[in-house]
Amino acid sequence: MTAVHLEWVLDTVHGADYFRRWHRDRDISGGLLIHKASHHFDLVGWWVDDVPTTVTAHTSRRFYGEENTPDGPTRPARGTPGAPDGPTGRTASDPFLLDLNDDPRLAALYLEAEQHDGYRRDQDVFGPGVTIDDTMSVLVGYSRGATLTYSLTAYGPWEGYRVSVTGTEGRAELEVVERAAIVLADGQRPVVDPSAVADATPDAVRHRGDRLVVQTHWGPRARSRSRRAPAPTAAATP
């Protein structure tokens, strides 16, 4: 094995959630290269059966954080209406504001316990206090000569990974879509963790013929595209 390329994409359901909670603070979480990508590096180490000797990385914050806010200073500090610093009304049109009252589990775990620990689970991903990065690239050299090129982004329209492994006798490639892009109807909100929702249904991914209509959940910057898709590969609920 001579070279591995691994591209990991977190979508704007899963990826955004790291920027609402404690992970957003680099001093606490260490950033996504530690909290998330460490599992991916462990996987590659198993594939190549080797240890790294050189590591070079570049990271930046290109999507989340107050410097990238699409709405200026008008955004509420958090997504739950009625909570301190929350919006004055329901914010169903904003997929990035998490309303804890939408999920009884989240309300019980966080909102009702907030008076005891002060922890805010629903902070705005475009608010102040975000010190981790959302765009990362890493180049790794291993002791027996193999190289890894790795990237992680936390604001993709779909979630999954692409990997290619090249050796002296050939090349293997794999693409895994863990959750296809989901089109939200008016008034629907993305589920923070669709895999934990028992009544999730595949028809939430809407097909037109053999083409899957894809909408990126980018608020005011939302736009659509389409790509070939043989069958629904994700589930979500309103």
Secondary structure, DSSP 8 states (H G I E B T S, - for coil): --EEEEEEEEETTHHHHTTTSGGG-HHHH--HHHHTHHHHHHHHHHHHT--EEEEEEEEE-SSSSGGG-SSGGGS-SBSSTTSTT--SS--TT-TTS--GGG-HHHIIIIITTHHHH---S-B-TTSTT--S-SEEEEEEEETTS-EEEEEEEEEESSEEEEEEEEETTEEEEEEEEEE------TT----S-GGG-TT-BGGGS-EETTEEEEE---GGG--EEEEE-SS----B--
